[in-house]
Amino acid sequence: MSNNGGKVVANLRQKFVSPSNVLQWFPGHMAKGLKQMQQRLKSVDCILEVHDARVPISGRYADFSRTLLGVKPHIFLLSKKDLIDKNHIKSISSALNREGLSNVIFANLKNDRCKGAKQVLPLAHKLISNSQRYNRAQEEAYSMMVIGVPNVGKSSLINRLRGLHLHLGQATNVGAVPGITRSVLTHIKISEDPLVYLIDTPGKMFARVTFYPSLLYNVVMEKITTRNWYDRMDETVILGALPFRRETKQLIEKENIKGVVSMNEDYELSLLSNTENEWRKHNIEFLQLCTTDIFSAPSQEKLQKGVNFINKFRNVSSKKLGDTGIIDGSDNPGSVYVHCKAGRTRSATLVGCYLITKNNWTPEKAVDFMRKKRPHILLHTAQWSALEEFHAKHIEPKS
């Protein structure tokens, strides 16, 4: 997969045509999540969808959008406006209008004077006032559901709206954090007059429903930015995104892959990536440590199991003073490909633990090292806590 130096690609595809088997797979594995989101629509007056302006068309799963939209007023906010060519805004708006999205807002949520953020509440008030609220007609407060794939700016938008209309600080953490608006933040007040609350979507269900849109988002971002699909951390470990079947030969021949650790759940692997049996046919050892995307960190047991698995492939001669990693050793050492969906959160947590034991590092030093190799890794509170607990157990002196 090639990079284009972060520039806007003029001929970026306007549609993503999913293979027929993807369309068949979607209802069977995601219908429950969609049903849950539909049920929540009963308590919602408006849907606020946040998307990355750099990929305005790609990354929106058609069935997902059609199922949730159309029954409630809808606002489509394109964040990261500052990262696109302003000359493209008009053509992007026209393309979205043809897709049936008429209420489009462009925003740079990092800008305190962001005009786009200021348009959200007045537009929502107008749309809700002109709509049939049905079972919510007697409710004084307005309720908006925030949806969108991870890392498109939902947390930044929430905090910006609270700052504009309530003059309050952050309701959620922002920064290098995907999907930080976790399910515990179910109702977030953003305005007193009119009284407006934002409703977030439940974490585990949301991770399942948005798997394909967010995977596509990652593919497109890898093409239009300097991101790599995978990056080598050291002589043993490669940290990367979901390895597609077509990349198997390259990983084996070019990277000397001898083992694969997947942090994905079964539904994430069932279509596009090798199964355990497929890897074993290539004489590749496989370890799956199922962890929910975005909102969960691997358990300490899984982290220890993963580190032990990686250490099997290290060259014993690479062990140095202070190395607390357990090395079984190998006469023919090789590389281990550690991945989740995007190679940023779940898999980065495991690689961080590996680096902690190998180099006797603190969590901060391990993460700094990974970010130098793979700048877009993203850890939030759950992952940091897991790293700190692992460090305390394996590195800090026992009292």
C-alpha positions in Angstrom: 0.0 0.0 0.0 1.4 3.3 -1.0 1.5 6.7 0.7 0.9 10.1 -0.8 2.6 12.3 1.8 -0.6 13.5 3.4 -1.8 15.3 0.3 -5.4 15.3 -0.9 -5.8 12.7 -3.6 -7.7 14.3 -6.5 -8.9 11.0 -8.0 -10.0 9.5 -4.7 -12.8 7.1 -5.4 -16.3 8.5 -4.8 -17.9 5.1 -3.9 -16.8 2.0 -2.1 -18.5 -1.0 -3.7 -18.5 -3.8 -1.1 -18.1 -7.4 -2.3 -21.3 -9.3 -2.3 -20.1 -11.6 0.5 -19.5 -8.6 2.7 -23.1 -7.6 2.3 -24.3 -11.1 3.2 -22.0 -11.2 6.2 -23.1 -7.8 7.6 -26.7 -8.7 8.7 -25.7 -12.0 10.3 -23.0 -10.5 12.5 -24.2 -6.9 13.1 -28.0 -7.1 13.1 -28.0 -7.2 16.8 -26.0 -4.0 17.1 -28.1 -2.2 14.5 -31.2 -3.3 16.3 -29.9 -1.8 19.6 -29.0 1.5 17.9 -32.5 1.6 16.3 -34.1 1.1 19.7 -32.1 4.0 21.1 -33.5 6.2 18.3 -36.8 6.2 20.2 -35.2 8.5 22.7 -33.4 10.6 20.2 -34.5 13.8 18.3 -31.6 14.2 15.9 -28.6 12.2 14.7 -25.2 13.9 14.6 -22.8 12.0 12.4 -19.1 12.9 12.6 -16.8 12.0 9.8 -13.2 12.9 8.6 -13.2 15.5 5.8 -10.3 13.8 4.2 -12.4 10.8 3.4 -15.9 12.3 3.0 -17.4 9.5 0.9 -15.4 6.4 1.8 -15.8 4.8 5.1 -19.6 5.0 5.4 -21.2 1.6 5.2 -24.4 2.0 3.2 -26.6 -0.4 5.1 -25.4 1.1 8.4 -26.4 4.6 7.3 -29.7 3.6 5.7 -30.8 1.7 8.7 -30.1 4.5 11.2 -30.9 7.5 9.1 -34.1 8.7 7.5 -36.4 8.4 10.4 -34.8 11.3 12.4 -33.3 14.7 11.4 -29.6 14.2 10.5 -26.6 16.4 10.6 -23.4 15.3 8.8 -20.3 17.1 10.3 -17.0 16.8 8.5 -14.2 17.4 11.0 -10.5 18.1 10.3 -11.5 20.8 7.7 -8.0 22.3 8.1 -6.4 19.1 6.6 -8.2 19.4 3.2 -7.9 21.7 0.2 -10.5 24.4 0.6 -11.1 24.3 -3.1 -12.6 20.9 -2.7 -15.3 21.9 -0.2 -17.9 22.8 -2.8 -17.4 19.6 -4.8 -17.5 17.5 -1.6 -20.8 19.1 -0.5 -22.3 18.5 -4.0 -21.2 14.8 -3.8 -22.8 14.4 -0.4 -26.0 16.1 -1.5 -26.3 13.5 -4.3 -25.9 10.9 -1.6 -28.9 12.4 0.2 -27.0 14.4 2.9 -28.3 17.9 2.8 -27.3 19.2 6.3 -23.5 19.2 5.9 -21.1 21.2 8.2 -17.4 21.5 7.8 -15.4 22.1 11.0 -11.9 22.5 12.4 -12.6 21.5 16.0 -9.1 22.5 17.2 -9.9 26.1 16.4 -11.5 28.0 19.3 -13.3 30.2 16.8 -14.6 27.2 14.8 -17.6 28.4 12.7 -18.7 24.9 12.0 -19.2 24.0 15.6 -21.2 27.2 16.1 -23.6 26.0 13.4 -24.5 22.7 15.0 -26.9 23.7 17.7 -28.9 26.3 15.7 -29.2 23.8 12.8 -30.3 21.0 15.2 -32.9 23.2 16.8 -34.3 24.2 13.4 -34.4 20.6 12.2 -36.0 19.2 15.4 -38.5 22.1 15.6 -39.7 21.3 12.0 -39.9 17.5 12.6 -42.5 15.2 14.1 -41.2 14.2 17.5 -43.9 11.6 18.1 -43.3 9.8 21.4 -40.9 12.7 22.4 -43.4 15.5 21.8 -43.9 16.1 25.5 -40.1 16.1 26.3 -38.7 19.6 26.9 -35.1 18.6 26.4 -33.7 17.7 23.0 -31.6 14.6 22.6 -29.0 14.0 19.9 -27.2 10.7 19.2 -23.5 11.1 18.2 -22.2 8.4 15.8 -19.1 8.0 13.7 -16.1 5.7 13.4 -13.3 6.1 15.9 -10.8 8.9 15.8 -12.8 11.4 13.7 -13.3 14.0 16.4 -16.4 13.0 18.4 -14.8 13.9 21.7 -13.4 17.1 20.4 -16.9 18.1 19.1 -18.6 17.3 22.4 -16.1 19.4 24.3 -16.3 22.2 21.8 -20.1 22.3 22.1 -20.0 22.3 25.9 -17.5 25.1 25.8 -19.6 27.2 23.4 -22.9 26.8 25.0 -22.2 26.0 28.7 -18.8 27.6 29.0 -17.6 24.4 30.7 -14.4 22.4 30.3 -14.0 18.9 28.9 -16.6 16.3 29.4 -14.3 13.7 27.8 -10.6 13.3 27.3 -9.3 14.1 23.8 -6.0 13.7 22.0 -4.5 10.4 20.9 -7.5 8.5 21.8 -9.9 6.5 19.6 -13.5 6.3 20.7 -12.9 7.9 24.1 -16.6 8.8 24.5 -17.3 5.5 26.2 -20.7 4.1 27.0 -20.6 5.4 30.6 -21.1 8.9 29.2 -24.6 8.1 28.0 -26.0 11.6 28.5 -23.9 14.7 28.1 -25.4 18.2 28.5 -24.2 20.7 25.9 -26.8 23.5 26.2 -29.2 24.9 28.8 -31.3 27.0 26.4 -32.5 25.1 24.6 -31.8 22.1 26.9 -29.9 19.7 24.8 -28.2 16.4 25.6 -25.9 14.2 23.5 -26.3 10.5 23.7 -23.3 8.2 23.0 -23.6 4.7 21.6 -22.7 1.6 23.7 -19.1 0.6 23.3 -19.1 -3.1 22.5 -22.1 -2.9 20.1 -20.6 0.2 18.4 -17.3 -1.5 17.9 -19.1 -4.4 16.1 -21.3 -2.2 14.0 -18.5 0.1 12.8 -16.0 -2.6 12.0 -16.1 -2.4 8.2 -16.5 1.4 8.0 -13.6 2.0 10.3 -11.5 -0.7 8.5 -12.1 1.1 5.2 -11.3 4.4 6.9 -7.9 3.0 7.9 -7.2 1.7 4.4 -8.0 5.1 2.9 -5.9 7.0 5.5 -3.0 4.7 4.8 -3.2 5.8 1.1 -3.5 9.5 1.6 -1.2 10.0 4.6 2.3 8.9 5.6 0.8 6.0 7.7 2.1 2.5 7.1 -0.1 -0.6 7.3 2.6 -2.1 9.6 5.9 -0.9 11.2 8.8 -2.9 12.5 9.5 -2.3 16.2 12.7 -4.3 16.5 14.4 -7.4 15.2 11.5 -9.6 16.4 8.2 -7.6 16.5 6.1 -6.0 13.8 3.2 -3.9 14.9 0.4 -3.6 12.3 -3.2 -3.5 11.1 -5.3 -6.4 10.1 -3.2 -8.6 7.7 -5.2 -9.2 4.6 -4.8 -12.6 2.9 -3.2 -11.1 -0.1 -0.3 -9.9 2.1 0.6 -13.3 3.4 3.3 -14.1 0.9 5.0 -10.7 1.5 4.9 -11.0 5.2 6.5 -14.5 5.1 9.1 -13.8 2.4 10.0 -10.2 3.1 9.5 -9.9 6.8 10.4 -13.5 7.9 7.1 -13.9 9.8 7.2 -17.0 11.9 4.3 -16.1 14.3 1.2 -14.0 14.4 -0.6 -12.6 17.4 -4.2 -11.3 16.8 -6.0 -9.2 19.3 -9.2 -9.4 17.2 -12.5 -11.0 18.0 -13.7 -13.8 15.8 -16.1 -11.7 13.7 -13.2 -9.4 12.7 -11.2 -12.3 11.3 -13.9 -14.3 9.6 -13.8 -12.7 6.2 -10.6 -10.8 5.2 -7.8 -12.3 7.2 -6.3 -15.8 7.6 -7.8 -18.1 10.1 -5.6 -20.1 12.5 -5.7 -23.1 10.1 -4.7 -21.0 7.2 -1.7 -19.6 9.0 -0.7 -23.0 10.1 -0.7 -24.2 6.4 2.1 -21.7 5.9 3.9 -23.0 9.0 3.1 -19.9 10.9 2.2 -20.2 14.6 -0.9 -18.3 15.5 -2.2 -16.9 18.8 -5.5 -15.1 19.2 -6.1 -13.0 22.3 -9.7 -11.7 21.8 -10.2 -8.1 23.0 -13.1 -5.8 22.3 -12.1 -2.9 20.0 -11.8 0.7 21.2 -13.1 0.4 24.7 -11.2 -2.6 26.3 -7.7 -3.4 27.1 -6.3 -7.0 27.1 -6.4 -8.7 30.4 -3.1 -9.2 32.3 -3.3 -12.9 31.6 -3.6 -12.3 27.9 -0.7 -9.8 27.9 1.5 -12.2 29.7 0.6 -15.0 27.3 1.2 -12.7 24.3 4.7 -11.6 25.6 5.7 -15.2 26.3 4.6 -16.2 22.7 6.6 -13.4 21.2 9.7 -14.3 23.2 9.7 -17.8 21.7 10.9 -16.2 18.4 13.7 -14.1 19.8 17.3 -15.0 19.4 18.7 -15.9 22.7 21.9 -14.0 21.9 19.8 -10.8 21.9 19.1 -11.1 25.6 20.9 -8.4 27.6 21.4 -7.3 31.2 18.1 -6.3 32.7 16.0 -8.2 30.2 13.1 -9.7 32.2 11.5 -11.4 29.2 11.3 -15.2 29.4 13.1 -16.5 26.3 12.7 -20.2 25.3 15.1 -19.4 22.4 15.1 -20.5 18.8 17.7 -21.9 16.5 15.9 -20.2 13.7 14.5 -16.9 15.1 11.9 -15.0 13.2 9.5 -12.1 13.3 6.1 -11.9 15.0 3.3 -9.9 13.4 1.2 -8.4 16.3 -2.1 -6.9 15.1 -5.6 -5.8 15.8 -7.8 -3.9 13.3 -5.7 -0.8 12.9 -2.5 -1.6 14.8 -3.0 1.3 17.1 -4.6 0.3 20.4 -5.1 -3.3 21.4 -2.0 -4.6 19.6 0.1 -1.6 20.8 -0.8 -2.5 24.4 0.7 -5.9 24.0 3.8 -4.7 22.1 4.2 -2.1 24.9 4.3 -4.9 27.5 6.8 -6.8 25.4 9.1 -3.7 25.2 8.7 -3.1 29.0 10.0 -6.6 29.8 12.6 -6.7 27.1 14.2 -3.4 27.9 13.3 -2.8 31.5 11.4 0.3 30.4 8.6 2.3 32.0 5.2 2.4 30.2 6.0 6.0 29.1 9.3 5.1 27.5 7.8 2.0 25.8 5.0 4.1 24.3 7.4 6.9 23.2 9.5 4.3 21.5 6.5 2.9 19.6 5.3 6.4 18.6 8.6 7.1 17.0 8.2 4.0 14.9 4.4 4.3 14.4 3.2 7.8 15.2 -0.5 7.1 15.0 -0.8 4.5 17.8 -3.6 5.5 20.2 -3.9 4.6 23.9 -6.5 5.7 26.3 -7.1 5.2 30.0 -7.8 1.4 29.9 -4.7 0.7 27.9 -2.4 2.9 30.0 -3.8 1.2 33.2 -3.0 -2.2 31.7 0.6 -1.1 30.9 1.1 0.3 34.3 -0.2 -2.8 36.0 2.0 -5.0 33.8 5.0 -2.8 34.7 4.3 -3.0 38.4 4.0 -6.7 38.3 7.0 -7.5 36.2 9.5 -4.7 36.6 9.0 -2.7 39.8 10.8 -4.3 42.8 8.6 -6.3 45.0 8.1 -4.8 48.5 
